[in-house]
Amino acid sequence: LSYRWLLNEFPVFIALDKRRFVSQTNGNLYIANVEASDKGNYSCFVSSPSITKSVFSRFIPLIPQSDRAKVYPADIKVKFKDTDALLGQNVTLECFALGK
């Protein structure tokens, strides 16, 4: 499967850069340091080249908040699945800490 995200309408796909990353493991879109320009409706576009089929998720609204008065601690989530690998096999591990 291949995952891409679009903003507001097709075919406006999110450009990946230092702030935006799409996990090809689970399809999640990660945005570091959200900006006002990130406001909009997001949809995940999943395609499978092997069966030449693609689907869109429903749109998910993102509304950045400008409340600078509140300070939140970093949200570190620790829920790791067991990972098995055969000797000589490549493994990809992902770890994300949310916050600034």
Rosetta blueprint (number, residue, H / E / L):
1 L L
2 S E
3 Y E
4 R E
5 W E
6 L E
7 L E
8 N L
9 E L
10 F L
11 P L
12 V L
13 F E
14 I L
15 A L
16 L L
17 D L
18 K L
19 R L
20 R E
21 F E
22 V E
23 S L
24 Q L
25 T L
26 N L
27 G L
28 N L
29 L E
30 Y E
31 I E
32 A L
33 N L
34 V L
35 E L
36 A H
37 S H
38 D H
39 K L
40 G E
41 N E
42 Y E
43 S E
44 C E
45 F E
46 V E
47 S E
48 S E
49 P L
50 S L
51 I L
52 T L
53 K E
54 S E
55 V E
56 F E
57 S L
58 R L
59 F L
60 I E
61 P E
62 L E
63 I L
64 P L
65 Q L
66 S L
67 D L
68 R L
69 A L
70 K L
71 V L
72 Y L
73 P L
74 A L
75 D E
76 I L
77 K L
78 V L
79 K L
80 F L
81 K L
82 D L
83 T L
84 D L
85 A L
86 L L
87 L L
88 G L
89 Q L
90 N L
91 V L
92 T L
93 L L
94 E L
95 C L
96 F L
97 A L
98 L E
99 G L
100 K L
